[in-house]
Amino acid sequence: MKSTCTIRRGQAAYTMVELMVAMLISVILMVAMYQIFARVQKIFTEGNHRGKMDEEGRAVMDLIVRDLRQMAASGLTKKAFLPPPAFPELGEFRKEWGLLLMPPHPDPVDYHPFYGCNFMAWPYTRTDLNATERPDDYSTWRIETQQGWDAAISETLVSSRVEFFVQDVQWRVMGYRLYSQNNPIERNTKIIGALWRFESPSGTASSLPLKVLALRDGGGSLYQKLSDNVIHFRMRAVSRDDPGRVLWEKPYFDGDKIPLYVEVELGIIEERLKKEILNDAEVERCDVEIERLIAINAAHPNLAAKRAERNNQIKIKLSENTGRILMLRQIVPITGN
């Protein structure tokens, strides 16, 4: 009887080797389960960030498309936005505008984009259009001018501004611009900027010049930030006057003319990617150096080179994370035609 119980106890016991093997198997299973859980969590997090980026980009694009489809021709030429002064040699002070208006150029004002028109869009870096003499051959002038603008724009990522008129019952001025993240009247020099939207109060067509001035000079309170994760914003338009109806890089339309359609391009990055880039050691080092140079002299000769270095670092980071960038492109027919 005693010997039988002893045998059974010996058979029920585990050896040290068996326990170690069991523990090793348990650890392996736990590590495998943790890796699966971590992987699932990573996929969920990435999908969540991607979903937010897609939702933000689509919402912004839908708003732009809705506004563009309300575009209309005011019938006003750009001369209407800079009235001739009563005293051409001195200019005219307009109390209701609150600024001194200098005499406009006699005729080329028709070809200067900054006096207001039904639609105009231009990248603001190195491509300002100056007033020119009225061309003898309008079609040839447009082709040559377009080629000059194309040659001037060498950047893959474009920051630009757009202005146009819309009409439902009354007239409004709309504006979109990719400017700095904190100030809608400060140009974007840091690749990652904010897309701002301006919408004026409604009024008659004759009130459009004042509304254009408000858009240009009203300050940050008149603009609404749509997104501060934008790296690319550009509109190009097709005109009936363009041979071959090519896309204009820097179009403008006044009088009774509006585009046949407008191509909208928008580039948005994940919020998390923006933070990773701005917190990168090399980018932060350049930021510190830029602030130091500005403190010494706002026009310091090394400032442009240091900003270019910073932006190159950002472009490298973006090229390494192309899967976290949403590039949208849409062709918008203008129903006012």
Secondary structure, DSSP 8 states (H G I E B T S, - for coil): -HHHHHHHHHHH---HHHHHHHHHHHHHHHHHHHHHHHHHHHHHHHHHHHHHHHHHHHHHHHHHHHHHTTB------GGGGS---SSTTT-EEETTTTEEE----TTGGGG-GGG--SEEEEE-SS---------SSHHHHHHHHHHHHHHH---SS--EEEEEEEESSSEEEEEEEEE-SS-TTSB--SSSEEEEEEE---B-GGGHHHHHHHHHHS-GGGEEEEEEEEEEEEEEEE-TTSGGG--BSS-EE-TT---SEEEEEEEEE-HHHHHHHHT-HHHHHHHHHHHHHHHH-TT-TTHHHHHHHHHHHHHHHHHTTGGGEEEEEEEEE-TT-
